[in-house]
Amino acid sequence: MANKSKIALVTGGSRGLGKNMVMALAKKGINVVLTYNSQKDTAQAVVAEVQALGVKAAALQLNSGHVKSFPAFFSTLKETLNTTFGTEKLDFLVNNAGIGVHKPFAQTSEDEFDELLNVQFKGVFFLTQGALTLINDGGSIINISSGLARFTNPGYAAYASMKGAIETLTKYQAKELGARQIRVNVVAPGAIETDFGGGVVRDNEALNNMIASVTALGRVGLPDDIGGVVAFLCTPEAGWITGVRLEVSGGQAL
């Protein structure tokens, strides 16, 4: 396959949407380094699934909200690129790692706000900054936002605000990295059935039905709806797309 030598780094790639992105990339022949926060066994199982497709993979531990840990992470990443992939560079970065806090605006604590800020925005800002020397010219960065940055669903004020910041950052990155032919885009999923935020969209039937009723395509999203879109943005066919917000929500709250 043409992409055999290409490598993607996917944060939070051991489960849910992140795992789906990893597998979609692997199916295009793109090698993958995925990060996990605490579930090493789960991450290694994903590595095995990727390898079964004849594609190289590795899993590295990363707390994406702890910026002080990034230098050590990049040191380990460089070593892994060398030993596992026989290279010094990446081609694609997918900033997927995230946490969900479902709290009304009036009840959101400073600690909850800070945790969201660190993982969803500050961590993405500085992880991408640190990765710039590792990303090949002509590469691609994909930041994961949320439909909640466009439409509102009470209880996500802090989370959605961080995603709004990511969307603004993406445009600046696209502009400033364009000279290196690095494309930077946002993928913004709508409501998806995963264990994210305690699995509320998947497990709460009333909420699931409500979301389906305001979605043009008449159902709630599934992980398989998202991974292929991220993988597409890492292909030559997407070579003229940058600075774009691509919402993948089935037409939620149009």
C-alpha positions as a LaTeX table, in Angstrom:
\begin{tabular}{lrrr}
\hline
Residue & $x$ (\AA) & $y$ (\AA) & $z$ (\AA) \\
\hline
Met1 & 0.00 & 0.00 & 0.00 \\
Ala2 & 1.17 & 3.52 & $-0.81$ \\
Asn3 & 0.96 & 4.72 & 2.80 \\
Lys4 & 3.14 & 1.94 & 4.21 \\
Ser5 & 5.88 & 4.31 & 5.33 \\
Lys6 & 3.55 & 6.98 & 6.74 \\
Ile7 & 3.14 & 7.22 & 10.51 \\
Ala8 & 0.33 & 8.76 & 12.58 \\
Leu9 & 0.36 & 9.66 & 16.28 \\
Val10 & $-3.12$ & 9.35 & 17.80 \\
Thr11 & $-3.61$ & 10.51 & 21.39 \\
Gly12 & $-6.16$ & 8.62 & 23.44 \\
Gly13 & $-6.13$ & 5.80 & 20.92 \\
Ser14 & $-6.89$ & 2.81 & 23.12 \\
Arg15 & $-10.70$ & 2.93 & 23.12 \\
Gly16 & $-13.81$ & 4.64 & 21.80 \\
Leu17 & $-13.38$ & 7.12 & 18.99 \\
Gly18 & $-9.59$ & 7.05 & 19.31 \\
Lys19 & $-9.44$ & 3.31 & 18.71 \\
Asn20 & $-11.75$ & 3.69 & 15.73 \\
Met21 & $-9.44$ & 6.34 & 14.27 \\
Val22 & $-6.41$ & 4.09 & 14.81 \\
Met23 & $-8.06$ & 1.17 & 13.03 \\
Ala24 & $-9.27$ & 3.35 & 10.14 \\
Leu25 & $-5.74$ & 4.69 & 9.64 \\
Ala26 & $-4.30$ & 1.17 & 9.80 \\
Lys27 & $-6.77$ & $-0.02$ & 7.16 \\
Lys28 & $-5.28$ & 2.61 & 4.86 \\
Gly29 & $-1.83$ & 1.15 & 5.51 \\
Ile30 & $-0.75$ & 3.98 & 7.81 \\
Asn31 & 1.47 & 2.95 & 10.74 \\
Val32 & 0.28 & 4.15 & 14.13 \\
Val33 & 1.66 & 5.25 & 17.48 \\
Leu34 & $-1.23$ & 5.50 & 19.94 \\
Thr35 & $-1.17$ & 6.92 & 23.43 \\
Tyr36 & $-3.09$ & 5.80 & 26.50 \\
Asn37 & $-3.40$ & 7.37 & 29.93 \\
Ser38 & $-3.77$ & 4.35 & 32.24 \\
Gln39 & $-5.13$ & 1.32 & 30.36 \\
Lys40 & $-1.94$ & $-0.27$ & 29.07 \\
Asp41 & $-3.45$ & $-3.71$ & 28.40 \\
Thr42 & $-6.28$ & $-2.19$ & 26.37 \\
Ala43 & $-3.77$ & $-0.17$ & 24.34 \\
Gln44 & $-1.59$ & $-3.21$ & 23.69 \\
Ala45 & $-4.66$ & $-5.10$ & 22.46 \\
Val46 & $-5.25$ & $-2.33$ & 19.90 \\
Val47 & $-1.59$ & $-2.57$ & 18.83 \\
Ala48 & $-2.12$ & $-6.31$ & 18.24 \\
Glu49 & $-5.23$ & $-5.59$ & 16.14 \\
Val50 & $-3.26$ & $-3.13$ & 14.00 \\
Gln51 & $-0.37$ & $-5.55$ & 13.57 \\
Ala52 & $-2.84$ & $-8.23$ & 12.45 \\
Leu53 & $-3.56$ & $-5.97$ & 9.46 \\
Gly54 & 0.13 & $-6.06$ & 8.53 \\
Val55 & 0.75 & $-2.53$ & 9.76 \\
Lys56 & 3.27 & $-1.41$ & 12.38 \\
Ala57 & 2.06 & 0.00 & 15.69 \\
Ala58 & 3.22 & 0.99 & 19.16 \\
Ala59 & 1.53 & 2.25 & 22.34 \\
Leu60 & 3.01 & 4.87 & 24.67 \\
Gln61 & 1.78 & 6.19 & 28.00 \\
Leu62 & 0.84 & 9.88 & 28.04 \\
Asn63 & $-1.10$ & 12.08 & 30.44 \\
Ser64 & $-2.19$ & 14.61 & 27.85 \\
Gly65 & $-3.09$ & 17.20 & 30.48 \\
His66 & 0.33 & 17.21 & 32.16 \\
Val67 & 2.50 & 19.47 & 30.01 \\
Lys68 & 5.58 & 19.01 & 32.23 \\
Ser69 & 5.64 & 15.33 & 31.23 \\
Phe70 & 5.84 & 16.07 & 27.50 \\
Pro71 & 9.66 & 16.29 & 27.15 \\
Ala72 & 10.01 & 12.76 & 28.56 \\
Phe73 & 7.19 & 11.58 & 26.30 \\
Phe74 & 8.86 & 13.02 & 23.21 \\
Ser75 & 12.13 & 11.38 & 24.20 \\
Thr76 & 10.36 & 8.00 & 24.38 \\
Leu77 & 8.51 & 8.73 & 21.14 \\
Lys78 & 11.76 & 9.45 & 19.26 \\
Glu79 & 13.24 & 6.21 & 20.56 \\
Thr80 & 10.12 & 4.28 & 19.48 \\
Leu81 & 10.11 & 5.87 & 16.02 \\
Asn82 & 13.69 & 4.74 & 15.62 \\
Thr83 & 13.38 & 1.20 & 16.98 \\
Thr84 & 9.87 & 0.21 & 15.82 \\
Phe85 & 9.53 & 2.19 & 12.59 \\
Gly86 & 13.12 & 2.87 & 11.54 \\
Thr87 & 12.56 & 6.60 & 11.14 \\
Glu88 & 12.84 & 9.89 & 13.00 \\
Lys89 & 9.64 & 11.57 & 11.81 \\
Leu90 & 5.85 & 11.45 & 11.91 \\
Asp91 & 3.44 & 12.41 & 9.16 \\
Phe92 & 0.16 & 12.85 & 11.00 \\
Leu93 & $-0.91$ & 13.99 & 14.47 \\
Val94 & $-4.45$ & 13.36 & 15.71 \\
Asn95 & $-5.23$ & 15.23 & 18.94 \\
Asn96 & $-8.04$ & 13.02 & 20.17 \\
Ala97 & $-7.38$ & 12.46 & 23.90 \\
Gly98 & $-10.08$ & 14.00 & 26.02 \\
Ile99 & $-12.30$ & 13.82 & 29.07 \\
Gly100 & $-15.92$ & 14.75 & 29.54 \\
Val101 & $-17.36$ & 16.79 & 32.40 \\
His102 & $-21.15$ & 17.04 & 32.36 \\
Lys103 & $-22.02$ & 19.81 & 34.81 \\
Pro104 & $-24.29$ & 22.85 & 34.61 \\
Phe105 & $-22.41$ & 26.13 & 34.21 \\
Ala106 & $-23.48$ & 27.24 & 37.71 \\
Gln107 & $-22.09$ & 24.10 & 39.35 \\
Thr108 & $-18.79$ & 23.65 & 37.51 \\
Ser109 & $-15.88$ & 23.81 & 39.99 \\
Glu110 & $-12.53$ & 25.43 & 39.37 \\
Asp111 & $-10.82$ & 22.04 & 39.60 \\
Glu112 & $-13.13$ & 20.60 & 36.94 \\
Phe113 & $-12.54$ & 23.65 & 34.75 \\
Asp114 & $-8.77$ & 23.38 & 35.15 \\
Glu115 & $-8.74$ & 19.67 & 34.33 \\
Leu116 & $-10.72$ & 20.32 & 31.14 \\
Leu117 & $-8.46$ & 23.23 & 30.25 \\
Asn118 & $-5.31$ & 21.15 & 30.72 \\
Val119 & $-6.47$ & 18.12 & 28.75 \\
Gln120 & $-8.65$ & 19.68 & 26.06 \\
Phe121 & $-6.76$ & 22.86 & 25.27 \\
Lys122 & $-3.44$ & 23.53 & 27.02 \\
Gly123 & $-2.24$ & 19.96 & 26.47 \\
Val124 & $-3.21$ & 20.02 & 22.79 \\
Phe125 & $-1.53$ & 23.41 & 22.33 \\
Phe126 & 1.82 & 22.35 & 23.77 \\
Leu127 & 1.83 & 18.74 & 22.59 \\
Thr128 & 1.39 & 19.97 & 19.01 \\
Gln129 & 4.04 & 22.65 & 19.55 \\
Gly130 & 6.46 & 19.99 & 20.81 \\
Ala131 & 5.66 & 17.70 & 17.88 \\
Leu132 & 6.43 & 20.30 & 15.20 \\
Thr133 & 10.06 & 19.21 & 14.84 \\
Leu134 & 8.92 & 15.58 & 14.39 \\
Ile135 & 6.18 & 16.18 & 11.78 \\
Asn136 & 7.30 & 15.94 & 8.17 \\
Asp137 & 6.65 & 18.89 & 5.87 \\
Gly138 & 3.50 & 18.06 & 3.93 \\
Gly139 & 2.01 & 16.32 & 6.96 \\
Ser140 & $-1.38$ & 16.76 & 8.57 \\
Ile141 & $-2.69$ & 17.68 & 12.03 \\
Ile142 & $-6.26$ & 16.87 & 13.03 \\
Asn143 & $-7.76$ & 18.41 & 16.14 \\
Ile144 & $-10.90$ & 16.83 & 17.55 \\
Ser145 & $-13.62$ & 19.26 & 18.59 \\
Ser146 & $-17.32$ & 18.67 & 19.17 \\
Gly147 & $-20.66$ & 19.58 & 17.68 \\
Leu148 & $-21.22$ & 21.26 & 21.06 \\
Ala149 & $-19.02$ & 24.13 & 19.92 \\
Arg150 & $-21.78$ & 24.99 & 17.40 \\
Phe151 & $-25.03$ & 23.93 & 19.10 \\
Thr152 & $-25.75$ & 23.89 & 22.82 \\
Asn153 & $-26.72$ & 21.06 & 25.13 \\
Pro154 & $-26.96$ & 22.20 & 28.77 \\
Gly155 & $-24.25$ & 20.78 & 31.02 \\
Tyr156 & $-21.29$ & 21.23 & 28.69 \\
Ala157 & $-20.41$ & 24.91 & 29.10 \\
Ala158 & $-16.78$ & 24.37 & 30.14 \\
Tyr159 & $-16.14$ & 21.42 & 27.80 \\
Ala160 & $-17.60$ & 23.15 & 24.76 \\
Ser161 & $-15.73$ & 26.37 & 25.54 \\
Met162 & $-12.43$ & 24.47 & 25.36 \\
Lys163 & $-13.51$ & 23.00 & 22.02 \\
Gly164 & $-14.32$ & 26.49 & 20.77 \\
Ala165 & $-10.77$ & 27.47 & 21.67 \\
Ile166 & $-9.44$ & 24.44 & 19.75 \\
Glu167 & $-11.36$ & 25.52 & 16.66 \\
Thr168 & $-9.83$ & 29.00 & 16.76 \\
Leu169 & $-6.36$ & 27.55 & 17.40 \\
Thr170 & $-6.77$ & 25.26 & 14.38 \\
Lys171 & $-7.19$ & 28.20 & 12.01 \\
Tyr172 & $-4.06$ & 29.87 & 13.37 \\
Gln173 & $-2.09$ & 26.63 & 13.08 \\
Ala174 & $-3.28$ & 26.15 & 9.49 \\
Lys175 & $-2.16$ & 29.67 & 8.61 \\
Glu176 & 1.19 & 29.52 & 10.39 \\
Leu177 & 2.14 & 26.00 & 9.30 \\
Gly178 & 1.01 & 26.43 & 5.71 \\
Ala179 & 4.52 & 27.40 & 4.62 \\
Arg180 & 5.57 & 23.86 & 5.55 \\
Gln181 & 2.61 & 22.43 & 3.62 \\
Ile182 & 1.25 & 21.06 & 6.90 \\
Arg183 & $-2.53$ & 20.95 & 6.82 \\
Val184 & $-4.49$ & 21.49 & 10.04 \\
Asn185 & $-8.19$ & 20.70 & 10.32 \\
Val186 & $-10.91$ & 20.12 & 12.90 \\
Val187 & $-13.18$ & 17.09 & 13.02 \\
Ala188 & $-16.22$ & 17.85 & 15.20 \\
Pro189 & $-18.28$ & 14.75 & 16.05 \\
Gly190 & $-21.88$ & 15.05 & 17.13 \\
Ala191 & $-23.26$ & 12.84 & 19.89 \\
Ile192 & $-21.65$ & 9.38 & 19.69 \\
Glu193 & $-22.43$ & 6.11 & 21.46 \\
Thr194 & $-19.22$ & 5.44 & 23.42 \\
Asp195 & $-18.23$ & 5.20 & 27.11 \\
Phe196 & $-17.26$ & 8.90 & 26.94 \\
Gly197 & $-18.69$ & 10.93 & 29.82 \\
Gly198 & $-19.79$ & 7.72 & 31.56 \\
Gly199 & $-21.52$ & 6.40 & 28.43 \\
Val200 & $-24.47$ & 8.77 & 28.89 \\
Val201 & $-25.37$ & 9.03 & 25.18 \\
Arg202 & $-25.17$ & 5.26 & 24.70 \\
Asp203 & $-26.90$ & 4.15 & 27.90 \\
Asn204 & $-29.57$ & 6.79 & 28.52 \\
Glu205 & $-32.42$ & 5.76 & 26.22 \\
Ala206 & $-34.37$ & 8.99 & 26.62 \\
Leu207 & $-31.31$ & 11.10 & 25.77 \\
Asn208 & $-30.44$ & 8.80 & 22.86 \\
Asn209 & $-33.96$ & 9.14 & 21.43 \\
Met210 & $-33.97$ & 12.91 & 21.95 \\
Ile211 & $-30.71$ & 13.33 & 20.03 \\
Ala212 & $-31.90$ & 11.03 & 17.23 \\
Ser213 & $-35.08$ & 13.12 & 16.93 \\
Val214 & $-33.13$ & 16.34 & 16.24 \\
Thr215 & $-30.63$ & 14.70 & 13.86 \\
Ala216 & $-31.34$ & 14.86 & 10.12 \\
Leu217 & $-30.23$ & 11.26 & 9.53 \\
Gly218 & $-32.41$ & 10.05 & 12.40 \\
Arg219 & $-30.00$ & 8.30 & 14.76 \\
Val220 & $-27.16$ & 8.87 & 17.20 \\
Gly221 & $-23.60$ & 8.58 & 15.87 \\
Leu222 & $-21.39$ & 5.51 & 16.21 \\
Pro223 & $-17.57$ & 5.36 & 16.41 \\
Asp224 & $-17.48$ & 3.94 & 12.86 \\
Asp225 & $-18.95$ & 7.22 & 11.63 \\
Ile226 & $-15.85$ & 9.16 & 12.71 \\
Gly227 & $-12.63$ & 7.17 & 12.23 \\
Gly228 & $-12.84$ & 7.03 & 8.44 \\
Val229 & $-13.22$ & 10.81 & 8.21 \\
Val230 & $-10.05$ & 11.32 & 10.25 \\
Ala231 & $-8.22$ & 8.78 & 8.08 \\
Phe232 & $-9.44$ & 10.55 & 4.92 \\
Leu233 & $-7.84$ & 13.80 & 6.12 \\
Cys234 & $-4.51$ & 11.93 & 6.16 \\
Thr235 & $-4.75$ & 10.94 & 2.48 \\
Pro236 & $-3.54$ & 12.75 & $-0.64$ \\
Glu237 & $-7.20$ & 13.18 & $-1.66$ \\
Ala238 & $-7.55$ & 15.66 & 1.23 \\
Gly239 & $-4.42$ & 17.55 & 0.16 \\
Trp240 & $-6.25$ & 20.82 & $-0.57$ \\
Ile241 & $-8.20$ & 20.92 & 2.70 \\
Thr242 & $-6.82$ & 23.02 & 5.54 \\
Gly243 & $-8.21$ & 25.34 & 8.19 \\
Val244 & $-11.58$ & 23.62 & 7.89 \\
Arg245 & $-14.07$ & 22.52 & 10.55 \\
Leu246 & $-15.65$ & 19.26 & 9.42 \\
Glu247 & $-18.67$ & 18.43 & 11.53 \\
Val248 & $-19.56$ & 14.74 & 11.49 \\
Ser249 & $-22.92$ & 14.69 & 13.25 \\
Gly250 & $-25.49$ & 13.34 & 10.80 \\
Gly251 & $-27.01$ & 16.81 & 10.70 \\
Gln252 & $-27.58$ & 17.24 & 14.43 \\
Ala253 & $-29.52$ & 20.37 & 15.44 \\
Leu254 & $-29.56$ & 21.91 & 11.97 \\
\hline
\end{tabular}
